[in-house]
Amino acid sequence: MRTALRKMGNSTGVILPRAILGELGVAAGTVMQVSVEGDRVLLTPVRDDRQAGWAEAAAAIGADGAPDEAAWRDAGHEGDARLVW
């Protein structure tokens, strides 16, 4: 597939077809990492795990002997990794 660079205000951009976006599983507004390897420009979706470490942090808070220690200790549940935010 070929596409042309386009002037966008003071910058230059590339319009990506819907099919390409679908293959990547991204949409308008997705944060992308841009890098250069040789003569190639690489765009990679940034997929951060916003819940990473939450269960461990909750367990650490509860370990301090707080009145609701049991609630914090059990904050992480099976299946949390499958949640999409």
C-alpha positions as a printed NumPy array, in Angstrom:
array([[  0.   ,   0.   ,   0.   ],
       [  1.233,   3.504,  -0.768],
       [  0.203,   6.793,   0.746],
       [  1.497,  10.339,   0.504],
       [  2.713,  12.622,   3.268],
       [  0.23 ,  15.448,   3.842],
       [  0.635,  18.928,   5.216],
       [ -1.216,  19.291,   8.557],
       [ -0.829,  22.802,   9.937],
       [  2.865,  23.308,  10.64 ],
       [  3.512,  19.548,  10.57 ],
       [  3.389,  16.701,   8.079],
       [  1.41 ,  13.512,   8.612],
       [  0.207,  10.272,   7.127],
       [ -3.437,   9.176,   7.026],
       [ -3.753,   5.506,   7.959],
       [ -6.617,   3.554,   6.362],
       [ -9.293,   2.079,   8.618],
       [ -8.202,  -1.464,   7.675],
       [ -4.679,  -0.828,   8.986],
       [ -6.032,   0.667,  12.209],
       [ -8.277,  -2.374,  12.597],
       [ -5.359,  -4.775,  12.164],
       [ -3.493,  -2.946,  14.912],
       [ -6.544,  -2.732,  17.149],
       [ -6.246,   1.057,  17.494],
       [ -8.474,   4.061,  16.802],
       [ -8.165,   7.82 ,  16.554],
       [ -6.657,   9.148,  19.772],
       [ -4.531,   6.074,  20.509],
       [ -1.103,   7.058,  21.804],
       [  1.619,   5.8  ,  19.479],
       [  5.371,   5.455,  20.014],
       [  7.256,   6.829,  16.982],
       [ 10.781,   5.61 ,  16.226],
       [ 13.162,   5.391,  13.292],
       [ 15.109,   2.27 ,  12.292],
       [ 17.353,   2.919,   9.327],
       [ 15.128,   4.385,   6.623],
       [ 11.875,   3.193,   8.259],
       [  9.457,   5.02 ,  10.518],
       [  7.844,   2.688,  13.04 ],
       [  4.556,   3.434,  14.798],
       [  3.787,   1.209,  17.772],
       [  0.647,   1.459,  19.93 ],
       [  1.44 ,   2.254,  23.555],
       [ -0.383,  -0.32 ,  25.626],
       [  0.161,   0.508,  29.273],
       [ -1.282,  -1.579,  32.056],
       [ -2.984,   1.063,  34.201],
       [ -3.721,  -1.464,  36.931],
       [ -0.182,  -2.842,  37.147],
       [  0.807,  -3.229,  40.784],
       [ -2.554,  -2.208,  42.275],
       [ -3.144,  -5.492,  44.093],
       [  0.399,  -5.482,  45.521],
       [  0.06 ,  -1.855,  46.664],
       [ -3.274,  -2.589,  48.318],
       [ -1.774,  -5.592,  50.117],
       [  1.129,  -3.453,  51.355],
       [ -1.267,  -0.82 ,  52.731],
       [ -3.284,  -3.481,  54.521],
       [ -0.153,  -5.057,  55.991],
       [  0.388,  -1.982,  58.186],
       [ -2.36 ,  -3.085,  60.576],
       [ -5.042,  -0.726,  59.299],
       [ -8.569,  -1.284,  60.72 ],
       [ -9.774,  -2.542,  57.324],
       [ -6.662,  -4.63 ,  56.669],
       [ -8.607,  -7.655,  55.372],
       [-10.371,  -5.576,  52.692],
       [ -7.053,  -4.238,  51.376],
       [ -5.313,  -7.606,  51.526],
       [ -7.977,  -9.169,  49.288],
       [ -8.216,  -6.228,  46.842],
       [ -6.792,  -8.138,  43.865],
       [ -9.102, -10.717,  42.36 ],
       [ -8.705, -13.499,  39.861],
       [ -9.477, -12.172,  36.386],
       [ -8.243,  -8.599,  37.021],
       [ -5.712,  -8.97 ,  34.174],
       [ -8.543,  -9.465,  31.668],
       [-10.24 ,  -6.162,  32.519],
       [-10.048,  -3.442,  29.868],
       [ -9.986,   0.2  ,  30.946]])
